[in-house]
Amino acid sequence: MGLDTNGVKFLLDAKGAGVSFAKSAMIGRQFLYLDQSELQACFKLLGETLSANEAKAIIEEYNGYAEQLLYQVGADAVDSFDASDYESASVIHDFNQPIGQEHKGKYTMVLDGGTLEHIFHFPNAIQNCMEMLEVGGHFLSITPTNNMFGHGFYQFCPELFYRIFSIENGFEIEEIITFINEPNSAWYKVSDPQIVKKRVKLINNRETYLLVRAKKVQSVPVLVKPPQQSDYVINYWDPEQERSELKPSMARRVINNLPKPLGSFISNFAQLFRKTSLQKELGIANPLYFKKKNL
C-alpha cells in the first residue's frame, strides 16, 4: 500500500479538481514510494511549488508515511484504518466487517491506495468507504486492473466502479483513469460502458492500474440492490458480434498456417508499423473509449 509518482500526481490532480482533503481517511496507512526530487517534480508538473525543505518534511515527518503529504494538500485531520497495528494505523478495523457508526459521514476524502483488492468481502469494504464520506466528499482509489495475478484477491474492471458509484447509491463518477505502472506513464480516461453501449476492454501485458474519483452527492442507503453489468441490464450486448471479434482475421489465419518461426517473424515485423500511440502506451483498446489525459 503506498503512493508513488502516479499516486501523488493523482492526489494533486484531485485537489485541482476541487476535492477537499480537510478530513482525510486512508484505507491502509499509505507509504510514500518516491524521493524528494520526484516529489518536487510531481508538484511542479501539477502547477504547484514545493520547496526542498517541504519535500524533505513530507517524506521524513511520519517516517515515510503519507500523513504529511495529505496535510500539505489541505488536510486538517488524517485517520488511517487497518486490520492490524503492523503499520501503526490510527484506527484498527477489519474492513471485512461493517464500519462503526462513529466513522460514518465523517470524512471529506477517503483514499484507497491499494487496499481493497486484498479484502475478501469487497462489497462490505467498499460500502464502508461510501458510508464514511459526508455529502460532497470524494472517494479516491488507486487499484490494479490488469496483469497483477497474485498481487491480491482481485483485479478490478472500470465498470465495477461505474456501477457502484451510481446516482442510485448517492454518488457520481467524476473520472476513471487507467495507466501502466511506470513513473512517467500516459494516463487515459476510460469511458462508461453504459454510455457507449459497448464493453470497454483492454488487452496488454504490463502492470496496469485504475485511478477512480467519485463524489458523494446525496446520503442514501448504499448497495441496497446489487449492481449489474450494464450490457445485461439494457441488453446492448451482441453475442454474435462478440464471437466475430474473437475470430482471427484472414491475415492472421494465413500467418497461423506458416511455419512457426516465419509466422512469428512476420507478425513481429508487422507490429512495428501497425502500433498506434495508444497501443504503444497502453495496449490493444478501442481509441473511442480511451482518451488521453494531459496533466
C-alpha angles and dihedrals in degrees: 000000000000153000123264126174093293091048093051092047088051092056092046091048089050090052090052089051091057103266112155115221093184094117106025131184126189119203096217117005103275121226125207113242099188137076131242097269092047090051092051090048091054092053092046092051090054093048100259131117121229118182122221090250092051092049091048091050093049092054098040106031096081098025093266098317121129104246094101091050090055091049088051091056094048112287119148093181133017128194127184125202128205139156091237139026091242092117096028096252113186094233122039109209134140107228090210082079129061115272119249120263090243090069098047118109090001106114138067091200134026116190125201103189096177106317110105094069088064095054116091097207095055095167090057092047096049091045089055090053091050094048094047091064125089118224107282092028126123137232113213122190137182106189141157120260108165141026099003098115109170096015094107141335092281149024114205134227118218091237091063089065094041090056096042097047094053131137089254087065093043096258143101129203111236096182144346118197131185127200143163114258096254129114097247099029121152115249122225127196111229121220124230110252090216090060099042091039092225137096107262105219137176129193120192142128104232132086105276130190140193127224113204127191116182130169128214106229101172140009111248134139106281130224093005086144117038112245117251128208104261099234090061091050102046094026101230094135112112110198092192092055090045091054092046091053089055093053114099116247122249090258091051092049090052092049091047089058094054123090106283099246092050093045092050092049092051092046094050093045092050091049091061089066100032103055117107122208088259091056092046093049102035117001141256108337141132105270089213089070101039116060121183115243118215117214 
